[in-house]
Amino acid sequence: EKVTASGAKVLWVTDPMHGNTVTSPNGYKTRNFDDVIDEVRGFFEVHHALGTVPGGLHVEMTGDDVAECLGGADPVDQEAFLDKYESVCDPRLNHMQSLEMAFLVAGALTKH
C-alpha cells in the first residue's frame, strides 16, 4: 500500500521456491509443493485485494520425470528421491508439478 501510494513504478515478482527449501528426513535438499503453491496463491490474492499487478513468477522446473520436490497431484514422496533425484543444485518441479503450477497461475490471472 505504501509503495502504491508513493507513486513508484515497480515490478512485483515472487520467488516461492527459495524460501521453501528444506532437507528431507532422508537427507535430500527439497521443497514441499504445497508450500510453494500456498506462496503463489498468496501472491495473487494480495495483488487482487490491492488492485496491483502481479508482474512475475520465478520457479525452477523441468519437463523431465524427476522427483525433487515433495507432493503435487501426482504425489512425489521422499522414497522416489532414491531413483529420480537428478539436481546438482536446487530441487525443481517436475513435469506434472509444473503443469499444476501453470494451471493455478492461469486461473489466478483470469481472476485478476
Buried (B, 14 or more C-beta within 10 A) or exposed (E): EEEEEEEEEEEBEBBBBEEBBEEBEEEBBBBBBEBBBEBBBEBBEEBEEEEBEBEEBEBBBBEEEBBBBBBBEEEBEBEBBEEBBBBEEBBBBBBBBBBBBEEBBEEBEEEE
